[in-house]
Amino acid sequence: LGLGLGAAYGAVADTGPRNHAQGQYEVATTFYIVAVSDDLSAIAERFGVSVDELKQQNKLASNTIDAGQKLLIPGAASTAGPGNASASGYKMTTPIAAGIVLPDRLESSIGALKLHDGYPDSATVQKIYDNLDRSRALQAYLLALPIVNQAAMREMLRQYGPDNQTDVIWENLVDSRTVELTANDNTIYNFIWIDTHKGPVVLDVPPMSLGAIDDFWYRWVADIGITGADKGKGGKYLILPPGYKGEVPSGYFVVRPSTYGNWAPFRTFLVDGSTKPGVESVKKHLKIYSLADAANPPAMKYVNLSGIPSNFVPPTDYTFWSLLDKVIQEEPSEGSDPTTLGLFASIGIQKGQPFNPDSRMKKILEDAVTIGAVTSRAIAYEIRDSDAFIYPNSKWRKPFFGGYKFEIAPGVANLDGAAFFYFLATGVTPAMAVKMVGEGSQYPWSCQDANGNPFDGGKIYKLHLPPNIPVKDFWSVIVYDIQTRSMLQTDQRFPSVSSQNKEVKTNADGSVDVYFGPKAPAGMEGNWVQTIPDKGWFMILRLYGPLEPWFNQTWRPGEIELVP
């Protein structure tokens, strides 16, 4: 191995000084030191290489060089060694592989980087740290999206009542006055915040409900209701604090989240078009209380938000970081992972430490929120990963790609998949991501027409749903505001078309056409969702109780076409 080493590094040799290439060449390091009046052309000629090779080796954006600058000669090999010590003046030398030694000046995307024999100068150090902090802040923003999403949810729910006692319910369905990430107007929503800081909490869910428990990191913990352990019969779930070592009584479905704070959303369903049975079932059966109060649980508090303006969407300004810090201070570090917490710590958010950035860091964090907000939109609406699409050459998208765990492979995070979902949606559960024939739900969605153009609220579009729409329960199409990711606010209370609506017209072959635009096509008012000129939108097709033809793709929705 030692005998062949020198040959592996090429055979470029110094042919000696010439006009405009009078500098000193260090054979041991293969550096050429630029002299006054030197130019790249002459230096290249001296060493028998091209100007382009010189520029590429030294990451030069132009032909400009400075006296005293060190240039690494491409393909050059040191001839210093036994019997040739005079070449460098030192006996102990070793040929240096390409890519180890840096030149004194490097061009980069953040500008020129200057060093002296490998040691960056003060201006370069500042430039590097600014770039490092900006990079870490942006990645911290994207990783914090789920946490801040949950924090904003808790802040809003606490406005209506205490944890472990309050059910925010939409008794007459969610309508467009509720600003909430991609909610539906087909089922009776119930939002509950559970906190186990003071001990285990019991959640007694009503029969025929469908929901989940997600922890404060917005990871799925358990399903409740139809896809949960109670199988739709209703039952008592016991939510334990992290690391709980106490006695666990029998008679409960036991849930062990890694955080104290947990969100428990669930839905009940319409019966013959009426919300009344579902609401009555909730108020009859739902109970939330501390295990310590099991013998005498406090009365439930119900808050009906149907028709009431409310906002559950997380902020995209500097308060984003304050919400993140609050959660990090409250929750055990063991619930997260060292890399994520390390990123947060690198920008000043660390458990047990005050969050008090200096003016420089505050400016970087403000910039990161701005760039992060646009980054999340770019990932969501212009995704690069082909796995995000349901069909080849189609604009129909998956709500989860990488599964509900957001993984490319086991143990490998799908960063874009997670950032997209937590920007656009709420509620993580396998029931929306894995194949469950006749149970759960599926959510194909699109933000582009058949030609790949964003939807224009001033134009008319048509979606064709072929016959035999594969659902056991019902289907719906809901339109959302591209900005708020909430129901589009127009003259329609419910911006949707659904099989639950008796006004929907079916074609002779059993297919259904859905229209989107500022005005309804004549006679198709029941199949139309209103849009607003100069306002962007996207839509979700919901399939409740999806059947096999959806999963094996023998049935698929048409692309959304612009109507001439």
Backbone torsions as a table, in degrees:
resi	resn	phi	psi	omega
1	LEU	NA	-44.2	-178.1
2	GLY	-64.5	-36.6	-177.3
3	LEU	-67.9	-28.4	-176.3
4	GLY	-95.8	-0.4	-171.0
5	LEU	-64.4	-46.4	-176.3
6	GLY	-60.0	-38.8	-177.7
7	ALA	-65.1	-27.2	-176.4
8	ALA	-70.7	-14.8	-174.6
9	TYR	-102.2	13.9	174.5
10	GLY	91.2	-178.8	-173.6
11	ALA	-138.3	27.6	176.9
12	VAL	-68.3	136.6	-177.6
13	ALA	-130.1	153.5	177.1
14	ASP	-78.8	118.1	-179.5
15	THR	-92.0	4.9	173.8
16	GLY	105.8	159.9	-177.6
17	PRO	-62.1	151.6	174.0
18	ARG	-150.6	174.4	-179.2
19	ASN	-57.1	131.4	-179.0
20	HIS	66.9	19.3	171.8
21	ALA	-151.4	60.5	-172.0
22	GLN	-96.5	3.3	-172.1
23	GLY	-73.1	169.9	-179.4
24	GLN	-84.6	139.9	177.8
25	TYR	-112.5	124.1	178.2
26	GLU	-93.3	103.4	-175.8
27	VAL	-62.7	-37.1	-175.5
28	ALA	-63.9	-37.0	-177.2
29	THR	-104.0	-8.2	-175.3
30	THR	61.0	29.4	174.9
31	PHE	-97.5	139.3	171.2
32	TYR	-108.0	131.3	179.8
33	ILE	-98.0	117.3	-174.5
34	VAL	-65.5	132.8	177.0
35	ALA	-101.2	165.4	176.3
36	VAL	-58.0	136.9	178.4
37	SER	75.6	2.4	176.3
38	ASP	-66.4	152.9	169.8
39	ASP	-138.2	160.6	-174.4
40	LEU	-62.9	-35.4	-177.2
41	SER	-61.6	-45.6	-178.9
42	ALA	-70.1	-39.0	178.4
43	ILE	-62.4	-43.0	178.5
44	ALA	-61.0	-42.2	179.5
45	GLU	-63.7	-40.9	-178.3
46	ARG	-59.4	-36.3	-175.2
47	PHE	-105.2	4.9	175.8
48	GLY	67.9	34.2	176.6
49	VAL	-124.5	172.8	178.6
50	SER	-92.0	160.4	176.0
51	VAL	-61.8	-40.8	-180.0
52	ASP	-61.9	-39.1	178.4
53	GLU	-65.3	-40.0	176.5
54	LEU	-60.8	-45.8	-178.1
55	LYS	-66.0	-41.7	-179.6
56	GLN	-66.6	-43.1	-179.2
57	GLN	-61.8	-34.5	-174.9
58	ASN	-106.5	9.1	177.3
59	LYS	53.3	47.5	179.1
60	LEU	-92.1	129.5	-179.8
61	ALA	-85.2	-18.5	-179.9
62	SER	-141.4	-176.8	178.4
63	ASN	-88.6	5.0	-177.4
64	THR	-76.6	129.1	175.0
65	ILE	-134.1	157.7	-176.8
66	ASP	-117.4	147.7	175.6
67	ALA	-59.3	134.9	-178.8
68	GLY	91.2	-13.5	179.4
69	GLN	-69.1	142.1	178.0
70	LYS	-98.1	130.9	177.3
71	LEU	-116.3	130.9	176.5
72	LEU	-82.7	126.9	-176.5
73	ILE	-85.3	119.3	-177.0
74	PRO	-66.1	135.1	176.4
75	GLY	76.3	0.5	-176.7
76	ALA	-79.4	146.6	177.8
77	ALA	-126.1	139.6	175.8
78	SER	-67.7	137.5	174.3
79	THR	-103.2	6.3	178.4
80	ALA	-70.8	146.0	179.8
81	GLY	158.4	-170.2	-179.8
82	PRO	-53.5	126.9	178.0
83	GLY	86.4	-1.9	-179.2
84	ASN	-140.6	35.0	-178.6
85	ALA	-63.3	-25.3	-177.2
86	SER	-66.0	-18.3	-178.6
87	ALA	-64.0	-36.3	179.7
88	SER	-117.5	-14.8	-178.4
89	GLY	90.2	-1.6	-178.5
90	TYR	-127.6	143.3	-177.8
91	LYS	-77.7	-37.7	-173.4
92	MET	-93.9	94.9	178.8
93	THR	-135.4	153.3	179.0
94	THR	-137.7	138.2	174.5
95	PRO	-58.3	132.0	-177.5
96	ILE	-98.6	125.7	-179.0
97	ALA	-66.4	150.2	177.6
98	ALA	-60.9	142.4	176.4
99	GLY	93.1	-6.2	179.3
100	ILE	-89.7	-46.0	-176.9
101	VAL	-93.7	132.3	179.8
102	LEU	-98.0	143.0	173.2
103	PRO	-70.9	170.8	-176.6
104	ASP	-76.2	-15.6	178.8
105	ARG	-139.7	130.5	179.2
106	LEU	-130.2	135.0	174.3
107	GLU	-91.2	139.0	-178.2
108	SER	-146.5	176.4	179.3
109	SER	-67.5	-16.9	177.3
110	ILE	-105.2	16.7	176.9
111	GLY	104.5	-172.5	-178.6
112	ALA	-72.7	135.4	177.0
113	LEU	-113.3	124.0	-174.6
114	LYS	-113.9	136.8	-180.0
115	LEU	-135.2	162.2	170.2
116	HIS	-122.2	107.2	-177.8
117	ASP	51.0	44.6	176.0
118	GLY	91.3	-6.8	-178.9
119	TYR	-103.1	116.0	-177.0
120	PRO	-66.1	142.8	177.1
121	ASP	-77.3	171.9	-171.3
122	SER	-62.8	-39.2	179.7
123	ALA	-65.0	-39.2	178.6
124	THR	-68.0	-39.4	177.4
125	VAL	-58.3	-45.8	179.6
126	GLN	-63.4	-41.9	179.1
127	LYS	-62.0	-42.4	-179.7
128	ILE	-64.9	-45.4	-178.9
129	TYR	-68.8	-35.2	174.6
130	ASP	-61.0	-44.5	179.9
131	ASN	-66.5	-40.9	179.4
132	LEU	-62.6	-45.6	-179.6
133	ASP	-67.0	-37.6	176.4
134	ARG	-64.0	-43.1	-179.1
135	SER	-63.5	-44.9	-179.5
136	ARG	-67.6	-37.4	179.7
137	ALA	-65.0	-40.6	178.6
138	LEU	-64.9	-45.4	179.5
139	GLN	-66.5	-36.1	176.6
140	ALA	-62.2	-39.5	178.0
141	TYR	-59.9	-48.1	-177.4
142	LEU	-65.0	-39.0	178.7
143	LEU	-73.4	-23.6	-178.8
144	ALA	-86.4	-9.2	-178.0
145	LEU	-50.9	-49.2	-179.6
146	PRO	-63.7	-38.1	-177.8
147	ILE	-67.6	-46.0	-179.4
148	VAL	-69.4	-32.7	174.1
149	ASN	-56.7	-48.1	178.6
150	GLN	-66.9	-39.7	-179.3
151	ALA	-62.4	-41.6	177.6
152	ALA	-64.7	-38.4	176.8
153	MET	-60.2	-47.4	-179.5
154	ARG	-63.1	-42.3	-179.4
155	GLU	-58.6	-41.8	-178.5
156	MET	-70.7	-43.5	-178.9
157	LEU	-62.4	-34.8	-179.8
158	ARG	-69.4	-17.2	175.1
159	GLN	-69.1	-20.4	-175.2
160	TYR	-103.4	-11.4	178.7
161	GLY	162.6	170.7	-175.1
162	PRO	-72.0	157.4	173.0
163	ASP	-59.7	157.0	172.5
164	ASN	62.2	19.4	-178.5
165	GLN	-151.7	-18.8	-170.5
166	THR	-108.4	133.7	171.9
167	ASP	-115.9	111.5	172.3
168	VAL	-84.2	115.1	-172.1
169	ILE	-124.9	144.7	175.3
170	TRP	-106.0	86.8	-171.4
171	GLU	-64.8	-28.9	178.7
172	ASN	-113.6	32.2	178.3
173	LEU	76.5	157.2	173.7
174	VAL	-73.4	133.4	174.4
175	ASP	-121.5	-176.8	-171.6
176	SER	-71.6	-6.2	174.3
177	ARG	-76.0	-17.5	175.7
178	THR	-87.1	119.5	177.1
179	VAL	-93.9	97.9	-174.8
180	GLU	-145.8	138.0	-175.0
181	LEU	-59.2	113.6	172.8
182	THR	42.6	47.5	173.7
183	ALA	-70.9	162.8	175.8
184	ASN	-109.8	163.5	178.0
185	ASP	-116.2	27.7	-176.6
186	ASN	-110.0	-18.1	-175.1
187	THR	-132.8	166.0	-177.4
188	ILE	-90.4	107.8	-176.8
189	TYR	-78.9	143.3	173.1
190	ASN	-135.9	124.8	179.3
191	PHE	-116.3	129.2	-178.3
192	ILE	-133.7	136.9	172.8
193	TRP	-109.2	128.2	-178.4
194	ILE	-113.4	133.6	178.0
195	ASP	-130.7	125.3	-175.4
196	THR	-108.4	20.0	179.0
197	HIS	-57.0	-33.3	-177.2
198	LYS	-96.5	4.4	177.9
199	GLY	131.1	178.2	-177.4
200	PRO	-58.1	147.7	-180.0
201	VAL	-124.5	139.9	178.1
202	VAL	-99.8	131.7	173.3
203	LEU	-119.5	109.5	-179.6
204	ASP	-100.6	104.6	-171.5
205	VAL	-91.1	149.6	179.3
206	PRO	-75.2	160.3	175.7
207	PRO	-67.8	158.8	178.0
208	MET	53.2	44.2	172.9
209	SER	-110.7	168.2	-179.3
210	LEU	-144.2	116.2	-176.7
211	GLY	-166.5	-165.6	-175.7
212	ALA	-156.6	167.0	169.4
213	ILE	-118.6	122.9	177.1
214	ASP	-117.2	137.6	-178.1
215	ASP	-79.5	-177.0	-174.9
216	PHE	-70.1	-20.4	174.8
217	TRP	-83.5	2.0	-178.4
218	TYR	65.6	38.7	173.0
219	ARG	-102.9	144.1	178.8
220	TRP	-64.6	134.5	177.6
221	VAL	-110.8	-48.8	-178.7
222	ALA	-162.7	152.2	168.5
223	ASP	-87.8	152.2	173.1
224	ILE	-129.3	151.4	179.8
225	GLY	88.4	-142.3	-171.2
226	ILE	-55.5	-42.3	-179.5
227	THR	-95.7	3.2	180.0
228	GLY	-95.7	-170.7	-176.3
229	ALA	-66.2	-25.3	-179.7
230	ASP	-81.5	-10.1	176.5
231	LYS	56.1	32.9	176.7
232	GLY	84.7	1.7	179.8
233	LYS	-88.8	-7.5	-173.7
234	GLY	83.4	158.2	-179.7
235	GLY	165.4	173.4	-175.3
236	LYS	-98.4	122.2	174.6
237	TYR	-103.8	132.4	178.8
238	LEU	-105.8	111.7	-178.4
239	ILE	-95.1	117.3	-176.6
240	LEU	-96.5	148.8	175.0
241	PRO	-67.4	159.7	176.1
242	PRO	-57.7	134.5	176.8
243	GLY	69.5	20.3	-176.6
244	TYR	-63.0	129.8	-177.4
245	LYS	-116.8	0.4	-176.4
246	GLY	-76.3	-177.6	-179.8
247	GLU	-69.8	138.9	177.3
248	VAL	-111.4	108.9	-177.9
249	PRO	-68.7	158.2	178.8
250	SER	-81.6	167.4	176.8
251	GLY	92.6	10.0	-178.5
252	TYR	-127.6	153.6	165.1
253	PHE	-86.2	112.3	-171.1
254	VAL	-87.2	132.5	-179.6
255	VAL	-124.7	132.2	-176.8
256	ARG	-122.6	81.9	176.5
257	PRO	-71.0	162.8	178.0
258	SER	-93.3	0.9	179.7
259	THR	-130.0	159.4	176.4
260	TYR	-75.4	-40.8	-179.7
261	GLY	-86.0	133.3	-179.5
262	ASN	-145.9	140.5	177.3
263	TRP	-100.4	132.7	179.7
264	ALA	-125.2	86.0	174.2
265	PRO	-87.7	143.2	172.0
266	PHE	-150.0	164.9	-178.4
267	ARG	-129.7	146.8	165.4
268	THR	-116.7	172.7	-164.8
269	PHE	-120.2	159.3	176.2
270	LEU	-72.4	148.6	174.1
271	VAL	-121.7	116.2	-176.3
272	ASP	52.0	40.5	177.0
273	GLY	80.7	2.3	-176.6
274	SER	-108.6	139.4	175.6
275	THR	-83.6	-15.3	-171.1
276	LYS	-57.5	-48.6	-179.9
277	PRO	-60.4	-41.1	-180.0
278	GLY	-65.4	-40.5	178.7
279	VAL	-66.8	-43.7	179.9
280	GLU	-62.4	-38.5	178.7
281	SER	-63.0	-43.1	178.3
282	VAL	-59.3	-49.7	-174.6
283	LYS	-70.7	-21.2	177.9
284	LYS	-83.0	-38.7	-170.0
285	HIS	-106.3	-31.4	-172.6
286	LEU	-68.0	129.5	174.5
287	LYS	-142.4	141.9	175.8
288	ILE	-135.9	129.3	-178.8
289	TYR	-165.4	160.6	174.5
290	SER	-69.7	143.6	178.8
291	LEU	-56.3	-33.9	179.4
292	ALA	-63.6	-22.1	-179.2
293	ASP	-101.8	16.4	-174.2
294	ALA	-58.0	-34.1	-178.9
295	ALA	-71.4	-26.1	-177.3
296	ASN	-147.8	69.3	-176.0
297	PRO	-66.4	145.9	178.3
298	PRO	-69.5	160.2	179.3
299	ALA	-67.6	144.3	176.9
300	MET	-72.9	150.5	172.5
301	LYS	-113.2	122.9	178.9
302	TYR	-110.4	131.7	178.1
303	VAL	-123.9	116.1	-178.6
304	ASN	-89.8	117.8	-178.3
305	LEU	-103.9	5.1	177.8
306	SER	-59.6	126.6	179.0
307	GLY	78.3	0.8	-177.6
308	ILE	-101.9	124.8	176.3
309	PRO	-58.3	129.5	-179.9
310	SER	-155.7	156.9	-176.6
311	ASN	-133.0	121.6	178.2
312	PHE	-118.6	12.3	-177.1
313	VAL	-90.2	132.5	-177.6
314	PRO	-68.2	156.1	-177.4
315	PRO	-77.5	159.2	173.2
316	THR	-125.5	41.0	172.6
317	ASP	-125.6	-165.9	-173.4
318	TYR	-62.6	-24.1	178.9
319	THR	-62.4	-17.6	174.5
320	PHE	-51.7	-46.2	-176.6
321	TRP	-70.6	-35.7	178.8
322	SER	-64.9	-40.3	177.0
323	LEU	-64.1	-41.8	178.2
324	LEU	-61.0	-46.5	-178.6
325	ASP	-60.7	-39.6	-179.6
326	LYS	-59.8	-42.7	179.5
327	VAL	-67.8	-43.7	-179.1
328	ILE	-60.3	-37.4	179.0
329	GLN	-69.2	-32.3	-174.2
330	GLU	-85.0	-33.9	-168.5
331	GLU	-99.5	150.9	178.8
332	PRO	-68.1	139.5	-179.0
333	SER	-63.1	-27.8	-177.4
334	GLU	-61.4	-20.3	-179.9
335	GLY	-73.7	-17.3	-179.3
336	SER	-108.3	-148.9	178.7
337	ASP	-137.6	155.5	-174.4
338	PRO	-59.6	-36.8	-177.5
339	THR	-67.6	-46.3	179.1
340	THR	-62.9	-47.9	179.8
341	LEU	-65.3	-31.9	176.5
342	GLY	-65.8	-39.7	175.5
343	LEU	-62.0	-45.7	178.7
344	PHE	-61.2	-42.4	179.6
345	ALA	-63.1	-34.9	-177.8
346	SER	-65.9	-19.8	177.2
347	ILE	-106.3	9.8	172.4
348	GLY	101.4	8.3	179.5
349	ILE	-110.3	103.4	-173.3
350	GLN	-142.8	138.2	-178.7
351	LYS	-59.5	132.2	178.6
352	GLY	83.6	-0.9	-179.2
353	GLN	-119.7	142.7	177.9
354	PRO	-69.1	142.1	175.8
355	PHE	-93.1	101.7	-174.5
356	ASN	-145.5	69.9	-176.6
357	PRO	-66.0	147.6	175.4
358	ASP	-74.3	177.5	-173.7
359	SER	-61.9	-37.8	178.7
360	ARG	-63.2	-49.0	-177.1
361	MET	-69.0	-34.5	178.1
362	LYS	-63.4	-39.6	177.6
363	LYS	-63.7	-40.9	177.9
364	ILE	-63.3	-41.7	-179.4
365	LEU	-68.4	-37.3	176.0
366	GLU	-63.3	-41.4	178.8
367	ASP	-66.5	-38.1	-179.6
368	ALA	-64.6	-36.7	177.5
369	VAL	-64.8	-42.0	179.2
370	THR	-63.4	-51.1	-179.8
371	ILE	-65.5	-39.0	179.8
372	GLY	-62.9	-40.0	179.3
373	ALA	-62.6	-39.0	178.4
374	VAL	-75.8	-36.8	178.0
375	THR	-60.4	-45.5	-179.7
376	SER	-63.4	-34.3	176.6
377	ARG	-69.8	-39.9	177.4
378	ALA	-62.9	-43.7	179.3
379	ILE	-64.3	-41.4	-176.5
380	ALA	-70.5	-46.8	-170.3
381	TYR	-95.2	-22.0	-179.9
382	GLU	-130.0	54.4	-175.6
383	ILE	-62.0	141.6	-179.2
384	ARG	-91.4	-24.2	-172.6
385	ASP	-79.6	121.2	-179.5
386	SER	-64.9	-22.5	179.3
387	ASP	-68.7	-11.6	178.8
388	ALA	-75.3	-12.3	-176.1
389	PHE	-101.4	147.3	-177.0
390	ILE	-77.6	-42.2	-176.2
391	TYR	-124.0	153.3	173.0
392	PRO	-64.0	144.0	176.1
393	ASN	53.4	41.9	-178.6
394	SER	-135.0	159.8	177.4
395	LYS	-102.7	4.1	177.1
396	TRP	-77.0	128.4	-172.9
397	ARG	-111.0	156.3	172.9
398	LYS	-86.3	143.5	173.3
399	PRO	-74.8	-33.0	175.1
400	PHE	-119.8	124.1	164.3
401	PHE	-125.4	130.2	-164.7
402	GLY	95.5	9.4	177.5
403	GLY	73.0	179.8	-177.7
404	TYR	-70.4	-13.2	174.4
405	LYS	-90.8	-7.5	-179.9
406	PHE	55.7	63.3	-179.8
407	GLU	-127.5	137.8	172.8
408	ILE	-73.7	-39.5	176.0
409	ALA	-149.0	163.3	-179.8
410	PRO	-51.5	122.1	179.6
411	GLY	82.4	2.4	-179.6
412	VAL	-117.7	113.9	-173.9
413	ALA	-69.3	140.9	170.1
414	ASN	-95.8	92.3	-172.0
415	LEU	-63.7	-43.2	-179.8
416	ASP	-69.8	-36.9	178.7
417	GLY	-60.7	-41.5	179.2
418	ALA	-70.3	-46.5	-178.2
419	ALA	-60.6	-42.7	178.4
420	PHE	-60.6	-49.4	-174.5
421	PHE	-64.6	-47.5	-174.9
422	TYR	-71.9	-19.6	172.0
423	PHE	-74.4	-35.3	-167.6
424	LEU	-102.6	-24.0	-165.7
425	ALA	-142.7	176.2	175.6
426	THR	-137.3	159.2	174.4
427	GLY	84.7	95.8	-179.7
428	VAL	-100.3	123.6	179.4
429	THR	-159.2	144.2	174.9
430	PRO	-60.1	-23.8	-177.2
431	ALA	-62.4	-18.6	177.8
432	MET	-103.0	-3.7	-173.2
433	ALA	-121.4	-30.9	-175.6
434	VAL	-104.0	165.2	-178.8
435	LYS	-73.4	116.4	177.0
436	MET	-137.9	86.5	-173.3
437	VAL	-62.6	124.6	178.4
438	GLY	78.6	-0.2	179.3
439	GLU	-131.8	166.2	177.3
440	GLY	63.3	-148.6	-175.5
441	SER	-158.6	159.6	176.2
442	GLN	-128.6	149.3	-170.4
443	TYR	-135.2	63.2	172.4
444	PRO	-61.7	144.0	-177.6
445	TRP	-146.9	166.6	179.3
446	SER	-153.1	144.7	174.8
447	CYS	-121.2	10.4	-178.5
448	GLN	-138.9	151.6	176.5
449	ASP	-80.4	-177.7	-175.0
450	ALA	-59.4	-24.1	-179.2
451	ASN	-93.7	3.8	178.1
452	GLY	85.3	13.9	179.0
453	ASN	-94.9	144.1	175.7
454	PRO	-61.0	148.0	179.3
455	PHE	-66.6	135.3	180.0
456	ASP	-108.2	118.9	-176.7
457	GLY	-62.7	-14.2	179.1
458	GLY	-89.7	-3.5	-177.2
459	LYS	-111.6	166.7	-178.9
460	ILE	-107.1	134.1	-179.7
461	TYR	-128.8	157.6	177.3
462	LYS	-131.5	135.2	173.4
463	LEU	-112.5	124.6	177.9
464	HIS	-102.6	121.6	175.4
465	LEU	-104.0	112.0	-176.8
466	PRO	-59.8	166.7	-180.0
467	PRO	-59.2	160.2	176.3
468	ASN	59.3	53.7	177.3
469	ILE	-56.4	122.8	-166.2
470	PRO	-80.5	75.9	177.4
471	VAL	-134.4	141.8	173.8
472	LYS	-81.3	-33.3	-173.7
473	ASP	-104.1	-76.0	179.8
474	PHE	-162.8	169.5	175.8
475	TRP	-128.5	159.9	175.2
476	SER	-153.3	156.1	173.6
477	VAL	-123.4	122.5	-178.4
478	ILE	-125.1	140.6	-178.5
479	VAL	-105.3	139.1	-176.5
480	TYR	-125.9	151.3	176.6
481	ASP	-72.1	128.4	-177.9
482	ILE	-63.2	-26.0	179.7
483	GLN	-80.7	-56.6	-173.1
484	THR	-86.7	-14.0	-174.9
485	ARG	59.2	22.6	178.2
486	SER	-114.9	171.1	-178.6
487	MET	-52.8	134.6	-179.8
488	LEU	-64.6	127.8	-177.6
489	GLN	-91.4	109.8	-179.9
490	THR	-133.8	-154.3	174.4
491	ASP	-78.1	-14.3	179.3
492	GLN	-86.7	128.3	177.2
493	ARG	-64.4	-42.4	179.4
494	PHE	-115.9	106.6	-177.7
495	PRO	-80.3	67.4	-171.1
496	SER	-152.9	163.7	169.3
497	VAL	-129.9	134.2	-173.4
498	SER	-146.3	152.6	174.7
499	SER	-67.9	-12.9	175.0
500	GLN	-74.9	-17.6	-177.4
501	ASN	-89.5	118.0	-176.7
502	LYS	-69.9	-13.1	179.6
503	GLU	-81.1	-10.8	-178.8
504	VAL	-67.5	129.7	179.5
505	LYS	-92.0	137.6	178.1
506	THR	-109.1	138.1	177.7
507	ASN	-70.1	166.5	-175.8
508	ALA	-58.1	-32.2	-178.7
509	ASP	-88.4	4.4	179.5
510	GLY	93.1	-4.1	177.6
511	SER	-78.3	167.2	-179.8
512	VAL	-133.5	136.8	174.0
513	ASP	-109.0	131.0	178.1
514	VAL	-115.0	134.0	-177.3
515	TYR	-113.5	146.8	177.1
516	PHE	-129.2	131.8	178.0
517	GLY	167.8	173.2	-179.1
518	PRO	-64.7	-31.3	-179.6
519	LYS	-131.3	147.2	-179.3
520	ALA	-76.8	139.4	169.7
521	PRO	-60.3	146.6	-176.5
522	ALA	-54.9	127.5	176.9
523	GLY	79.6	1.2	-177.0
524	MET	-117.5	28.0	-177.1
525	GLU	-57.9	-36.0	-179.6
526	GLY	-74.0	-13.0	179.7
527	ASN	-109.3	19.8	-169.5
528	TRP	-124.0	140.3	171.9
529	VAL	-117.2	127.7	-177.1
530	GLN	-74.9	138.1	173.1
531	THR	-124.1	172.6	-172.3
532	ILE	-120.7	128.3	176.6
533	PRO	-53.5	140.8	-179.5
534	ASP	64.8	17.9	178.0
535	LYS	-122.5	126.4	179.3
536	GLY	-79.5	157.5	179.5
537	TRP	-153.9	164.6	168.4
538	PHE	-140.5	172.7	-175.4
539	MET	-139.7	157.0	175.0
540	ILE	-127.4	131.8	171.9
541	LEU	-97.2	115.4	-179.4
542	ARG	-99.5	133.2	178.0
543	LEU	-121.2	108.6	-178.8
544	TYR	-96.9	125.7	-171.9
545	GLY	68.4	52.1	-175.9
546	PRO	-62.8	142.0	-176.9
547	LEU	-103.9	172.5	-172.8
548	GLU	-53.5	-41.2	-179.5
549	PRO	-58.2	-25.5	174.6
550	TRP	-69.9	-45.0	-174.6
551	PHE	-73.0	-37.1	179.7
552	ASN	-89.1	1.9	174.0
553	GLN	64.4	23.0	171.1
554	THR	-75.3	-17.0	169.6
555	TRP	-119.4	133.2	175.3
556	ARG	-147.3	146.0	179.2
557	PRO	-70.5	153.4	174.4
558	GLY	-70.8	161.6	172.5
559	GLU	-70.8	154.4	-178.6
560	ILE	-84.4	114.6	-171.4
561	GLU	-101.1	140.9	172.1
562	LEU	-72.5	128.5	179.0
563	VAL	-85.2	123.0	-177.4
564	PRO	-60.8	NA	NA
